[in-house]
Each structure stands twice: as C-alpha cells, then as structure tokens.
Amino acid sequence: MSKISIITDTDSSLPVEIAEKYNITQVPITVHFGESTYITGVDINDATLFEIIDQTKKLPTTSAPSPAAFEQAFQKAFDNGSDTILCICVSSKVSATYQSAVTARDMFPDKDITVFDSLQLSLAQGFLVLHAAKTALAGMTKDEILSELENMKNNLHVYAALPTLKYLAMSGRVGKLAAGLADTLDIKPILSVQDGKLDLLEKIRTMKKARNRLIELIQTAVAGKRIEQVGIIHVNNLNGGKELYQELCKTLSCPSDPIFAEFTAGLSVHAGAGVIGCVILTK
C-alpha cells in the first residue's frame, strides 16, 4: 500500500494541533510589513497581525508560498518515505498558491504528486484537507480520495460577518468615505464563498443582527441535510465565535466536536479584526 502525504497551505486555517495529529503539512503564507517578513503559524498569528497594523496604521502585503517552499515540503515528504503526495490548495481564484504548487510539482517529473484546487478557503479548504488526511490514514487510494473531495466541494457552506469595513478601506478594496459611512451607520457586511471567491452577500445593521442573519442563511443552506462537521472561524473574537455556535445549536443538530479556528493572517488581513463565521459540511 502506498504512503500518501497530505500537504496544504496555511490559508486552510487548520489549528496546528489538528494538523500534527493527522500528519498534515501546512506550507505558510508570508506577511510583509515593509522590510520585515513574518511566517504564518511561526512568528505571526491574528493577534500579532493586528497589533502591528494598529501600531503602524498600515496594512501589510501577503505572499503565496513560493514554488521553492512547496518543493521543500514535497522533498521532505519523499525523504520520510512517502511515494504519493496530495497537495490541496486555497482557491486558485484568490491566490497564486495553487500555481506555485503546480510549478513545484513539475520539478519532480518522476514522482506521484497531485495538486488539487479546493476552490475554497479557510476551514472549508481545511475540511477537505482533514478528510483527505483521515482517509489516507485509513488506507484509501489517492484516486478514491480525490473522488470524495470532488463530491465534498458541493456540500460545504461558508458564511461570515465583518464588524467593520476599516481594514478593507485600508487595503483600497472599498473607499474610506464609504467605509466611514458604513461604520457610522453600524453596517456589517455578510460574506460567503461563491465560485471559488469571497463575495459580499448582504449588508446588515448591527453585529447582533448580522449574527442572526448568518444563522438564517446557514439554516436555509443546510435545510433537509445532515450536518457532518461544523467549523467556527474568527479573527481575535473567540467569544463571538462561541456565541455563534451556541445560537446555531439551538436550531440545528450540530455535532458536539466543532473546530474553532483563527482565520489566519493571510486571510485576516483583508477581513479585519472581530470577524466571526461558520463553515458547515453536510452529507
């Protein structure tokens, strides 16, 4: 039986302890403040990220992992006895990560490496990675795992609420005047993943109403379906994430083992502090 290594990137938002438990390698996104470079999961997390942003009043830039970073991860997997690699990347529509992994794959023409475009991000990508790791450990073949991942793509539901447009304004994605007006009116955008991209669904007044609307959207998305896994994502807002989960469980049959995870720096920088969101995998 072949030994399959599962490799991904840190935009999967998988907590380190879960990645270690299932032998998942996460190739890090890098964050750049001027001449200073930070590595997601090594020397920067969401808390550190926004401490620096608030101190400098500037947003950093982020970089997808280089082909060399993936090459190193692939080589290490082979050196450790793997003969097959399945690399599951953040959506190619939001990041150059997928292309970097493809470039690295081509450096190993005689090796069995598959690069899979999740067309997802954060824990939606993470759930695909986690399923691949569990089924690989259970003895599934690579082709069987890939077939299951394709089926799972259509059963992932992602919704998040932003408490402010401040950070999107700092990045130039919305005008500062519009962001200031939105904050004055207490408008909270609700986002979802559509066709591999993070899209604005609605604008809701007050964070409490936005949380309630998140729950309504999730209820509609999962109606008549069995919930297999729940993930709560947040940016420096674990308590808000826990409250969201508690409210969800009042109306849905939620599993008792949710994953609570930081959005992680490569994504958080665009969304801002205070974000709460939910990823649900249905049968």
Buried (B, 14 or more C-beta within 10 A) or exposed (E): EEEBBBBBBBBBBBBEEBBEEBBBBBBBBBBEBEEEEBBBBEEBBBEEBBEBBEEEEEBBEBBBBBBEBBBBBBBEBBEEEBEBBBBBBBBBBBBBBBBBBBBBBEBBEEBBBBBBBBBBBBBBBBBBBBBBBBBBEEEBBBEEBBEBBEEBBEBBBBBBBBBBBBBBBBBEEBEEEEBEEBBEEBBBBBBBBEEBEBEEBBBBEEBEEBBBBBBEBBEEBBEEEEBBBBBBBBBBBBEBBBBBBEBBBEEBEBBEEBBBBBBBBBBBBBBBBBBBBBBBBBE
